[in-house]
Amino acid sequence: MKYWWVSQNSTFKQESSGGYLWSPKVNKNGSASQFYDNMTRVSVGDIVLSFESSLISAISVVTRTAYSAHKPDEFGAAGDAWSDEGWKVDLDYHFLTNRVRPADYTWIALGHFSRANIHHCNQMGEVIRLTCLNYLKNCSLSYLD
């Protein structure tokens, strides 16, 4: 089992209500993206941490590996910058009653990750908003086991 981090700032409501993740297969300029490619690396039973609005709002379990799918219509304007062809992964979302703000727990991350593995956090422990709003990053979260 692997753990994955996904930033869903603009599409969390659509994806979580539909029980899936979706990403384009390539960047707008046609180049490859490690984050988009990671969609094809998830396995059934992997855990996904959903990050949106500076909080982890859901913890999900992968129920179906990546398959080709057109961009969901429900994305509307949120998906205008993405190509129509992409990857879809089915998830069983479990919504957190008490959402977690990772910036409040930076000391845990610093104890378990090298600086290279927490590049998505700034020096204050606040998660930096990336231009890639929907991506997967593999995490080694042994302390969650």
Phi, psi and omega in degrees: 000139177240160176249141181229147177249129178231129175267123185233040186306316185265349186230011183302312183300315182294313183290317182291323179289335179267351179072042182206170165240147175222143173214156172294163178277331181220164175294166181304325181276005178091356181279158180288155176227126178303320182295317178292319178299329180298338177302327182277357183258354179285153179236155175303133181096347176296155181256135180239126175265119182266117181253125176204144180053043178068014182226150167275115187258341182206152170238125187237162177243132178291127179250345177208133180290173187299141174216156180293137180204146175289154178303130181299134179300328184293349176293330181053224182295337180299336182252013183301327184279351184260152176292165183281336182263135182202192177252142175233137177233129179273138183228153168255102184282138173237108186280137181276130175293316176250095181296152186254132175261103184306328181299337178283349185235029182302326180299327177292312181299318181296331179281342185244348184233149171284163179304324181297328183276352178242033181297344179279358177250142175273185185295338179272359181083008179273137181287130181277130177288125181265156178292334176275103188279343182227100182215160175245134175232126180289135181236140173263095185250064184299333181287352175271345181290000000 
